[in-house]
Amino acid sequence: MESGIAAPNGWCPGCRASYQRTKSAPARYGKMTLSRSHSGAWANSFIDAIWARNTLRVSQKLGSGMPLSTEQILHPDRYAAGDAPVDLAFAPAAGRTVRYEDDLGEFETRLLFEQLLGDTAEAQAPALASGWGGDRYQVITTGGGEALVWYSVWDDAAARDRFVAGLRRAWRPKPGRSSLVEPLLVAGHPGARLVDAPAAWTGWRAIPAVTVAR
């Protein structure tokens, strides 16, 4: 389940602004708050769709049918189908200092592409984030600056490859840093990994790994 808002560390500037507005919200509802603040139309469409499908019933307790991801809000048919996100977890490692850990979800993955692609984002960002299945990232403190390690899983290889191609085109490391965007399998799921870190980071020799939490 998406557990919060994007990190206040600057790697997704638009997400950072959203985080500052909504960080006090309970974790379970943070993503919904964000999507409502950006587009009430999405939230209204979601509510209309689930009522039309009779997915929620009056007898349910408050919150018992809450969506688990922004993907489910953006695509009510996936909520109705029970398409739950894949929960990823970083494997523990001695000596690693994690400054921040969280996920983005489909909506904030769109926001990231909007930041990276600028004027072309409106047409490209939704497609590049479509097919999201789950993600997790860590911002790691190193002697030469912070390292970002971000894993994502996708509904199929085509969605994963589209995302990887878009991220490779859009992502540019700052001077003194190196980046890696690559496809891979994550516990059998089509996945992708972004690493952006100081060029001299010792972690390049053993990049932190993730597992599927459930």
C-alpha positions in Angstrom: 0.0 0.0 0.0 1.2 3.5 -0.7 2.3 4.7 2.6 2.9 8.4 2.4 3.9 11.4 0.3 7.1 12.0 -1.6 10.3 12.7 0.3 11.3 16.3 1.1 14.8 15.7 -0.4 14.5 17.5 -3.7 14.7 14.7 -6.2 11.1 15.3 -7.2 10.6 19.1 -6.7 6.9 19.0 -7.5 6.3 16.1 -5.2 8.2 18.0 -2.5 5.8 20.9 -2.6 2.8 18.4 -2.4 4.5 16.8 0.6 4.8 20.1 2.5 1.1 20.7 2.0 -0.1 17.2 3.1 2.6 15.7 5.3 0.4 16.0 8.4 -2.3 13.7 6.9 -2.4 10.1 8.2 -0.3 7.9 6.0 -3.2 5.8 4.7 -5.0 8.9 3.4 -2.0 11.0 2.3 -2.2 10.0 -1.4 -5.9 10.6 -1.6 -5.5 14.1 -0.1 -2.8 14.8 -2.7 -4.9 13.7 -5.7 -7.9 15.6 -4.5 -5.8 18.8 -4.0 -4.6 18.5 -7.6 -7.7 17.4 -9.3 -11.1 17.1 -7.7 -12.4 15.8 -10.9 -10.4 12.6 -10.5 -11.7 12.0 -7.0 -15.3 12.7 -8.1 -14.9 10.4 -11.1 -13.6 7.6 -8.8 -16.5 8.0 -6.4 -19.1 8.1 -9.3 -17.5 5.0 -10.8 -17.5 2.8 -7.7 -21.1 3.8 -6.8 -22.2 3.0 -10.3 -20.6 -0.4 -10.0 -22.1 -0.9 -6.5 -18.6 -1.6 -5.2 -19.2 0.2 -2.0 -22.3 -0.5 0.1 -24.0 1.6 2.7 -23.5 -1.2 5.3 -19.7 -0.9 5.1 -17.9 0.7 7.9 -16.3 4.0 7.2 -13.0 3.5 5.5 -13.4 -0.2 4.9 -13.3 0.2 1.2 -10.6 2.8 0.9 -8.4 2.6 -2.2 -4.9 1.3 -1.6 -3.1 3.4 -4.2 -3.4 6.4 -6.5 -3.5 3.9 -9.4 -6.9 2.8 -8.1 -8.2 6.4 -7.9 -6.9 7.2 -11.4 -8.3 3.9 -12.8 -11.5 2.9 -10.9 -11.8 -0.3 -12.9 -8.6 -1.5 -11.3 -10.0 -0.7 -7.9 -13.2 -2.7 -8.8 -11.0 -5.6 -10.0 -9.0 -5.7 -6.7 -5.8 -4.7 -8.4 -3.7 -4.1 -5.3 -0.2 -2.6 -5.5 2.8 -4.8 -5.0 4.5 -4.0 -1.7 8.2 -3.7 -2.0 10.7 -3.7 0.9 14.4 -3.0 1.0 16.6 -5.8 2.3 18.3 -4.7 5.5 22.0 -3.9 5.4 24.5 -3.1 8.1 26.1 0.2 7.8 23.6 1.8 5.5 22.2 5.2 6.7 18.8 5.8 5.3 17.7 9.4 5.4 14.3 8.7 3.9 12.3 5.8 2.5 8.9 5.9 0.8 7.0 5.2 -2.4 5.7 7.5 -5.2 2.7 5.6 -6.7 1.4 6.2 -10.2 0.2 9.8 -9.5 3.5 11.1 -8.2 5.4 9.1 -10.9 3.4 11.3 -13.3 4.5 14.4 -11.3 8.1 13.3 -11.5 7.9 13.0 -15.3 6.2 16.4 -15.5 9.1 17.9 -13.6 11.7 16.2 -15.9 10.0 16.6 -19.2 8.7 20.2 -18.9 6.6 21.4 -21.8 6.1 17.9 -23.3 4.9 16.4 -20.0 1.1 16.8 -20.4 1.0 14.4 -23.3 3.8 12.0 -22.1 3.6 11.7 -18.4 0.3 9.7 -18.0 1.4 7.1 -20.6 4.9 6.7 -19.0 3.4 6.1 -15.6 0.6 3.9 -16.8 0.9 0.2 -15.8 2.5 1.0 -12.5 2.3 -1.9 -10.1 4.3 -0.7 -7.1 7.5 1.1 -6.1 9.9 1.8 -3.3 12.9 4.1 -2.9 15.5 5.0 -0.4 17.6 8.2 0.0 20.9 7.0 1.5 23.4 9.3 3.2 27.0 8.8 1.9 30.2 10.6 2.5 30.0 12.4 -0.8 26.3 13.3 -0.8 23.0 11.5 -1.0 22.3 8.4 -3.1 18.9 7.6 -4.5 17.8 4.0 -5.2 14.3 3.6 -6.6 12.7 0.3 -7.7 9.4 -0.1 -9.4 7.3 -3.0 -10.7 4.9 -2.9 -13.6 1.9 -4.7 -14.9 3.7 -6.1 -17.9 7.0 -5.9 -19.7 5.6 -3.4 -22.3 4.7 -0.9 -19.5 8.1 -1.4 -17.8 10.0 -0.9 -21.1 8.0 2.3 -21.8 8.8 3.6 -18.4 12.5 2.8 -18.6 12.8 4.4 -22.1 11.1 7.6 -20.8 13.2 7.8 -17.6 16.4 7.2 -19.6 15.5 10.1 -21.9 14.5 12.4 -19.1 16.9 11.7 -16.2 20.1 13.7 -16.1 22.6 13.4 -13.2 24.2 16.5 -11.8 28.0 17.0 -12.1 30.0 14.6 -9.9 27.2 12.1 -9.9 26.4 9.0 -12.0 23.0 7.4 -12.8 21.8 4.1 -13.9 18.3 3.2 -15.3 17.8 -0.4 -16.1 15.1 -3.1 -16.5 15.2 -6.1 -14.3 12.9 -8.7 -12.7 11.8 -8.2 -9.1 10.5 -11.4 -7.6 9.2 -12.4 -11.0 7.6 -9.0 -11.8 8.8 -6.8 -14.7 10.7 -4.2 -12.8 13.0 -1.2 -13.2 15.8 0.3 -11.1 17.0 3.9 -11.0 20.2 4.7 -9.1 21.6 8.2 -8.8 24.5 8.7 -6.6 28.0 10.3 -6.2 30.3 8.7 -8.8 32.6 7.6 -6.0 29.9 6.0 -3.9 31.1 2.6 -2.6 27.5 1.3 -2.9 27.8 1.0 -6.6 29.5 -2.3 -6.0 26.6 -3.6 -4.0 23.4 -1.7 -4.8 20.6 -2.2 -2.2 18.1 -4.8 -3.2 14.3 -5.1 -2.7 12.0 -8.0 -2.1 8.2 -8.3 -2.3 6.8 -7.8 1.1 3.7 -9.8 0.4 
